[in-house]
């Protein structure tokens, strides 16, 4: 195996002393579990994609809720589990995404399915600008700061009469489409968004940027001293998470056809996202998907309990953090990996 | 005389009302091995933080390879060729040993793909950690954590390595191998700034020594001359805690 010499840097010499017997190094990034797991996921997505032909509208509307939960959990995990940023203000982007859809499709009259990604991109732009404010804070202060930003966004949005000010607005852009088709289209868009978001995070985490983010999460100072552009990487994650949450917000509004400032900007979303990620497993791609399914099933199964439902959810959260601190996916102890992002080294020849 | 690789001029740093560094100046030639001693709290680690960009000085300048890097952040200085190991190891605990080195090779060394993997692997071999490549860094014992600090610094292809008490906390038996690794580094032409309380290990490698106390340079020059300086002896012995042996042993 040929050795690759590091690129010469300026006039400097190869700094690492060549060591005797240094062969090549073989790096493996995925195992058989990933291929099996990936196959299962492809089949699951195919089945889900076929579902509108055989299921009721109610089921589809319900499942759109699940897909948005997967997106939200995945985005919060990207922020906290990979970027080391605990945000409790992601509802800013959920709300902006939802309102963006209403504004672009309702007020401006754009195609609603084009408006969804446009609204999400707008979230990314606003997030990029606000990151310069939010990044002056760190740790707990950052978390509170994101919440403040979300409240400011909500207060600004309810000043806008075109989107119903304080009372919210209805999404009328779909009125020309037969409800049966509309629901199926929104379902497919939501499924597509969930698949794209999860795949995007997977590819991001497999890339150089993923390596940088994991290092930043573990030890930001050492990451900087190892050449990782810490602030740039965090800003990228902050913007991407806003785009993802904006997509989820737009999908939620496309599903319910109504946007209300009190609910779409609710801090409950952040609590939900944290629950999903903590239950499923922080810092894994599989975790938020499992967490979202668990949360969705709990929501569904415990709907009759009224307010006691929150108590049950709280008890489950406490139990999981105590008994399985790395979440449900953590119980696999790394033996199973559907989305492998790490590097395993085998000795070369 | 060749142009200095690192030039620290008039650097000062205060934390609130406490002056940690006061008008510190020194310079290092390419490939030079430079030692720093001084009692606890003398500002040694702070000085390294100012040199590698973790902290901004309140005054003075840091020049590396002719360029003023006083305002540059740690990542930029690392990419320019300053590697750093921390006194209290700071591993990326959730990553494997190999991934730790790969981060440094990818971002500090600027390598991609195969070249990055090779650079990371070479750094691990040099630091004696190649067999632990797949071990989670968070589960390493102290000696291996120190080695990982070194490996990560090496993987960035540095021209200057800042070592902060790399031998501190190790047993007598563990020190020589690590000293030998540092010596190899110097032989390969890498400049080293080394803070160490294990003075005999330090003197075996460095060609110049600086003694820092209360943030000021007390003496700088030939290691033996500096250690024989009555002022240095007084300051250093006066604050010696159990286990720190300032007596120079012939090696």
Boltz contact constraints between the chains, C-beta under 6 A:
constraints:
  - contact:
      token1: [A, 4]
      token2: [B, 114]
      max_distance: 6.0
  - contact:
      token1: [A, 4]
      token2: [B, 115]
      max_distance: 6.0
  - contact:
      token1: [A, 4]
      token2: [B, 118]
      max_distance: 6.0
  - contact:
      token1: [A, 6]
      token2: [B, 119]
      max_distance: 6.0
  - contact:
      token1: [A, 6]
      token2: [B, 157]
      max_distance: 6.0
  - contact:
      token1: [A, 12]
      token2: [B, 159]
      max_distance: 6.0
  - contact:
      token1: [A, 13]
      token2: [B, 189]
      max_distance: 6.0
  - contact:
      token1: [A, 15]
      token2: [B, 157]
      max_distance: 6.0
  - contact:
      token1: [A, 15]
      token2: [B, 158]
      max_distance: 6.0
  - contact:
      token1: [A, 15]
      token2: [B, 190]
      max_distance: 6.0
  - contact:
      token1: [A, 16]
      token2: [B, 122]
      max_distance: 6.0
  - contact:
      token1: [A, 16]
      token2: [B, 123]
      max_distance: 6.0
  - contact:
      token1: [A, 16]
      token2: [B, 126]
      max_distance: 6.0
  - contact:
      token1: [A, 16]
      token2: [B, 154]
      max_distance: 6.0
  - contact:
      token1: [A, 17]
      token2: [B, 126]
      max_distance: 6.0
  - contact:
      token1: [A, 17]
      token2: [B, 184]
      max_distance: 6.0
  - contact:
      token1: [A, 17]
      token2: [B, 188]
      max_distance: 6.0
  - contact:
      token1: [A, 19]
      token2: [B, 125]
      max_distance: 6.0
  - contact:
      token1: [A, 19]
      token2: [B, 126]
      max_distance: 6.0
  - contact:
      token1: [A, 22]
      token2: [B, 122]
      max_distance: 6.0
  - contact:
      token1: [A, 22]
      token2: [B, 125]
      max_distance: 6.0
  - contact:
      token1: [A, 25]
      token2: [B, 117]
      max_distance: 6.0
  - contact:
      token1: [A, 25]
      token2: [B, 121]
      max_distance: 6.0
  - contact:
      token1: [A, 27]
      token2: [B, 117]
      max_distance: 6.0
  - contact:
      token1: [A, 208]
      token2: [B, 106]
      max_distance: 6.0
  - contact:
      token1: [A, 211]
      token2: [B, 103]
      max_distance: 6.0
  - contact:
      token1: [A, 214]
      token2: [B, 95]
      max_distance: 6.0
  - contact:
      token1: [A, 215]
      token2: [B, 92]
      max_distance: 6.0
  - contact:
      token1: [A, 215]
      token2: [B, 103]
      max_distance: 6.0
  - contact:
      token1: [A, 218]
      token2: [B, 92]
      max_distance: 6.0
  - contact:
      token1: [A, 218]
      token2: [B, 93]
      max_distance: 6.0
  - contact:
      token1: [A, 218]
      token2: [B, 94]
      max_distance: 6.0
  - contact:
      token1: [A, 219]
      token2: [B, 90]
      max_distance: 6.0
  - contact:
      token1: [A, 219]
      token2: [B, 92]
      max_distance: 6.0
  - contact:
      token1: [A, 222]
      token2: [B, 90]
      max_distance: 6.0
  - contact:
      token1: [A, 224]
      token2: [B, 74]
      max_distance: 6.0
  - contact:
      token1: [A, 224]
      token2: [B, 75]
      max_distance: 6.0
  - contact:
      token1: [A, 225]
      token2: [B, 52]
      max_distance: 6.0
  - contact:
      token1: [A, 225]
      token2: [B, 74]
      max_distance: 6.0
  - contact:
      token1: [A, 225]
      token2: [B, 78]
      max_distance: 6.0
  - contact:
      token1: [A, 225]
      token2: [B, 84]
      max_distance: 6.0
  - contact:
      token1: [A, 226]
      token2: [B, 103]
      max_distance: 6.0
  - contact:
      token1: [A, 226]
      token2: [B, 104]
      max_distance: 6.0
  - contact:
      token1: [A, 226]
      token2: [B, 108]
      max_distance: 6.0
  - contact:
      token1: [A, 226]
      token2: [B, 152]
      max_distance: 6.0
  - contact:
      token1: [A, 227]
      token2: [B, 75]
      max_distance: 6.0
  - contact:
      token1: [A, 227]
      token2: [B, 78]
      max_distance: 6.0
  - contact:
      token1: [A, 227]
      token2: [B, 79]
      max_distance: 6.0
  - contact:
      token1: [A, 227]
      token2: [B, 107]
      max_distance: 6.0
  - contact:
      token1: [A, 227]
      token2: [B, 108]
      max_distance: 6.0
  - contact:
      token1: [A, 227]
      token2: [B, 156]
      max_distance: 6.0
  - contact:
      token1: [A, 228]
      token2: [B, 75]
      max_distance: 6.0
  - contact:
      token1: [A, 228]
      token2: [B, 107]
      max_distance: 6.0
  - contact:
      token1: [A, 229]
      token2: [B, 75]
      max_distance: 6.0
  - contact:
      token1: [A, 343]
      token2: [B, 98]
      max_distance: 6.0
  - contact:
      token1: [A, 343]
      token2: [B, 99]
      max_distance: 6.0
  - contact:
      token1: [A, 344]
      token2: [B, 134]
      max_distance: 6.0
  - contact:
      token1: [A, 345]
      token2: [B, 98]
      max_distance: 6.0
  - contact:
      token1: [A, 345]
      token2: [B, 133]
      max_distance: 6.0
  - contact:
      token1: [A, 345]
      token2: [B, 134]
      max_distance: 6.0
